[in-house]
């Protein structure tokens, strides 16, 4: 068998230019990801040890001569832009103008709400608003005049967002079709569950299907058919607010405060006695949950509680996100006021200072080591640039007719770009 360096020497120069950029990561293609959203598709492994990525291309296992690390990876968020004939950057990112050229995020949605005074019988109303980051500017997106609170968002481009909301024990599921929000209570593209829904808190897309999670209910939605309850294995269980994580319908998690559920494609398995207000899966058998401390699942067992700088978090941990096993972010706050951010470096969780104006932080989207986003009260959005958190220029939010004193609070964020599998 030819050694790696030998067969490279036999290739034409044009092909060598492509290999020089991609190296051990030929997964960057001109095609979109599986579903174009934050959640990746099913990454399965072949008998040869290569990984099938969400867009159907193949990434090698990094083999080759000992000591031959190859060129740096490219095309994913934060990585170098790839050379032709490969597409420079994956969906949800664009190649930067600075040097070195890197793939930077160009599609993030923030979903929030504002309370406003009106001239109606009920003078204080709650409205859902959105904002979109295009890589340079935050702009106001379509609003939704429903008096409900947003808890979950899934991103698939500026005209493909989906949100779940809840109000007084009733859940809502909406799809952004063009510039208008469509109630998924009807049949068609975003057919939702039938009847009155319990509170909805979580949403994810895996294997091109949507999953919705709420109080004592988890739905699997396959358009154009209706959503169907998927609670096999959860008999006798009760749960409330939670969220999803996972790459496929054969490896899906849902957190629920003091427990988490894992779905293997057929049945849910209950993981009791953990503190799972928030949950995030980095890789297979690499799952984190958080409340005021963290716990880690290694595929066999949950580890003991981990503190931040030796102490429990200064508030509740509402969201975890990250780009690699040694690079994760978690955010939270104390009673909606003082907020905090903490970062996992592969060994320990460390606090990282947020701007003083970062209040009521509840969600983080961290697609690479040099970019992360959070939002909070007072129409505030913040960005991690690889060195520190800075306040961004927030979008101008236009109140509705006869509304005054708008106070926007950004609750959840999501992006289209996927992290490296």
N, C-alpha and C positions, 0 to 999 in steps of 0.2 A: 504493500500500500504506500502511495506517495505521502511523504510528510507534508505538513501544511505549507511550509515555506516553499517547498518544491513545486506544488501544484499552483500556488499563486504566481510563480514565475512563468508558468505556461499560459496564463490568461492574457487576453488582449488588453492594451492600455486603457481603453474606454471602460472596461469592466473593472479594472483595478481602481479607477477613480471612485467608483461606487463603493467598492469594498473598503477603501481607505476611510470613508466616512462612517459606514455602518458597522464595520468590524463584527463584533460578536452580537450585534443587534440588527439583523436584517428585517426587523418587523415594521419599519416605516415604509408605507406604500402610499399611493395616491388615493386609495379608497378610504371611506369613512370607517369609524369604529362600528361595532356591532349594532348599538342602538343610538350612538351619538351622544349619549348622556353621561352623567357622572358615574353611574354604576357600570362596570365592565360586563362583558358577556362571559360565557363559560370558557375558562382557560383549561383545556384538557391537555394531557401529556401523552405523547406517542411512545411506542416501544423503543424508539431510538434515543429517547431522552430529550427530544426537542419539544418546545411548548408552542401550542397553537394559540395565537393571540386573538383578541376579540374580532379583529378585522379579517381573520382567516389566514394571515401570513404566519411564517414560522420563525421563531427566535431560537437560536441554538442554545445549548446548555453551557456555552463558554469554554468548550473543550479546545484542545490544541496543544502545542508543545509546552512543556513545563517552563514557566518563566516568561512565556510569550503572552502578555496581557492584551495585546492588540490595541487598536485605537479607542478613544473614549466613545461611549454610547451617544447616540444622537436622536433627535426627533420628538422625545417626550418632554413634558413641561420642565423648564429649567436647564435642559440639556442643550448641547451645541446643535445648531441647525445642520441638517444633512445636505450633502452635495448632490447634484444631479447625477443620475436620473431619478433619484428618490425624491419624494415630496419633502421639502425642508422641515416641516413641522406637522404634528398630528392635529386632528380636529380639536378646536377650542384654543389653539395657540397660533401665534404668528411669529415669524423670524424678526428679531430685533434689528434696529439699525446700527446700534453700537457694536463695539468689538470687545470681546469675541461675540459673534452673533449667536444668540440663544433663543430658544422657543419660549415665548412669553404669553401669558394668559390673555385672551381677547374675548372671552365670553363667560361672564358671571352674572347671575341674577340674585338680587336681594329682595326679599319679600318682607314687608312690614305692615304696620297699621298706624293710623292716627286717630286721635279723639278730637272732635271738633264741636263747637257750638253751632246750633242751627236755629232757624226761626220756626221750626216745626213744634208739634206738641211735645215730643221728646227732645229736649234741647241738646243732649250730648249723644253723639253717634260715633260708631267705630267703623272705619273704612280700611279695606286692604289696598295697599299700594305696592308697586314694584319699581325697581330700578335696574338698569343694565349697564355693566362695564364692558366696553368694547376694546379694551387695551389702552385707551387714552383718556376716556371721559365716562363719568356716570351720567346717565340721562333717565328721566322719569319714564316708566313704562305704563302699560294699560292698568288702570285701577279697577277694583271690583267693589261695587256698592252693596256689600252684604255685611250685616252687623254680626260678623263672626271673626274669630281669632285664627290667624294662620299658624300652623305648627310644622308643616312639612312641604318641601318643594323638590321637584325633579326637573333638571334642566336638559333641554334638547334644542338649543338655539332660541333666538328671540321670539319666534312664533310657535314654540312647542313646549312651553312650560306647563307643568301640572302642579296643583297645590291641593292640600287637604286642610280644612278648617274645622273649627268646632265652636258651638255656642249653646250653652244651657243644655248639654246632654245630647245635642244633635250634630252629626257630622256632615260635612259638605265636601264634594270632590269636583274640581273645576279644571278645564283644559283651555289654554290660550290658543284660539284658532284665529290666526291672522292678528288682528288688533283687538279682538273681542274675547271675553271670557265666556266659555260655554259650560253650562251646568251638565255634569256627566250623569245626571239622573235619567237622561233620555238614552235611547239606543244610538248606535252608530260608532264613530271613531273612538270615543272615550266612554263607552257604556260602563256605568257604575253599578254598584249593588242596588237591589230593589228595596222599596220600603223605607221606613225611617231608620237612619243609621245611628249607631252609637257614636260617641265622640271619636273623631279620627285624629291621629297624631303623626303617623309615619307613612312614607311612600317610597317605593323603590321600583326600578325597572330591571328585571333580569330575564335573560332568554327571550327578550322582546315582549314580555308580559309584565303587567303592573301588579304590584302587591300593595295593599292598604292595611294599616294596622290601627286598631283602636281599642276601646274598652271591651274586653271579652270577645273580640272579633278580629280575625285576620282574613282578608279577602284576596283571592287570586283572580285577576281580571284579564281576560283574553278577548280583545276586540275582534269582531263586533258583538260577540256574545256578552252576556251579563257576567258580573263578578260573582264568584261562588265562594262561600265560606270554606276555608282550608284549615281545619282545627283538629285533624286526626292526631291523636296522642295527647291532646290537652283536656281530656275529660276530667272534670273535677277541679280544674284550675280556674283561677280568676286573675285578671290583670287589668292595669289601667294604662297610663301614659307610657309610651315607649317609642322605639325607633328601630329601623332596619339597618343591616349591613350584610355584605356578602356578594360574591361574584356570580352565583348561579342558583338555579332552583334546586340543585343538589347540595348546596352549601350556603344556606341562608340563615341569618340570625335575626331575632327580635328581642329587644331588651324590655324589661318591665320592672324597674325599681329594685326589687329584691330577688329577681330571678331573670333568667334569659332562656329563650327557646331556640333550638337548632333544628332546621328542616333538612332532611337528606333526600328530598324528592318524593318521599312517600309519607313520612310520619315526623311529627315534632318530638324532640327529646327535651325534657325539662331540666334545667340547671338551677337548682335551688341554692339559697343562702349565699348569694353574691350581691354586691352593691352595684347595680347596673342602671343607674339613671341615664347614662350615656353608653354607647357601644360603638366600636369601630374595628373592622377586620382589615389587617394590613396584607397578609398573605394567608394561605391555607394553614391552619393550626397556629395562627398568630393573631389573636383577638384580644382586645382590651375593653374593659368596662370601667366606669368611674362614677363616683358619687362625691365623697370628700377625700377618698383615697382611690387608688387604682388596683385592679387585679388583672392578671394575664392568663389566657388560655393557651396551652402549648400543644393541644391535640389530645392530651391525656388527662390533664387536671388543671384546675384553677389554682394559681399561686396565691401566696399570702398578700395582704394589703401592703401597697407601696405608698409612701408619703412623698411630699414635695419639699425638697430641701430639709428633710428630716421631720416635717410636720404635716398634718392633714391640710388640705386646701383651705384657703381663707373663706371659701364659700362653696356652693354646690357646683359640680362639674356638669355642664349641660351639653357639651359637644366635644368630640375628638375627631381629628382628621390628620392626614399626613401622607408622605410620599414614599417612605421606606421604613424597614424595621428599626432603623436607628435614627429616625427623624419624624416625630409625631408632635402635634400640638393639641392642647386641650384648653378650653376656656370656660369661665363661669363667673358667678357674681354672688354677692352677699345681699340677699333680700332686694334684688333689683337695683342696687346702688353700686358700691365699689366693685369693680370687676378685676379679673386676673387672667393671665395667660401663663401656661407652663409648657415646657418643651422636653421631650424624651430624646436623649442622645445615644440610646442603646444600652446605657448603664444606669441612669438615674433621671428622675424628673426634676427640672430646675425652673423656678419662676423667672419670667422674662417681663420686664416692666412694660406696661401699656401706658399710653398718654393719659393724663389725669382726666381728660374729658370722655374717656371710654367708660360709659355707664350702661348697666343692664346688658352686658354682652352675653349672648346665648348661643351663638353659632360660629363655627370657624370652617373655612374651606382652605385647605393647605395642599395644593397640588404639586409643589416642588420645594426644594430647600431654599429657594430665593424668592418665593412668592407665597403669600397667604393673605386671607381677607377675613375681617370680622366687621360686624355692624352693631350699633347700639342705639341708645336714646338720643334725642335732640338731632335727629337726622344725621348721625355721625357714622362714617365708614372709615376703616383703617386698613393699612396695608403693611405687610412685612416685606422688606426689600432685601433680605439676606443678612441684615445687620441690626435693624431696629424697626419698631412699629411707628408709623407716622399717620397723621390724620389726612384723609383724602378730601378733595373738593367734592362735596355732596351734591346730589341732584336737586334742582328746584322742584318742589312738590306743589302742585296746583290744587287747592281745595275745591270741593264741589260747589254747586250753586247754593248761595245763601249760607255758606259755612265760613267760620272764622276760627282763629286761634288754633291752627294746625300744629300738632306736636307729634312728629313722626318717630317711631321706634322700629328699627330693623331687627327682625326676629330670626330669620333663617336665610342662609346663603347656599348656593350650589353653583357648580360650573360644569361645562361640557367636557373639558379635558380630563382624560384618564391618566392616572399615575402608571409608571412602568410596572408590568405584571411581576 
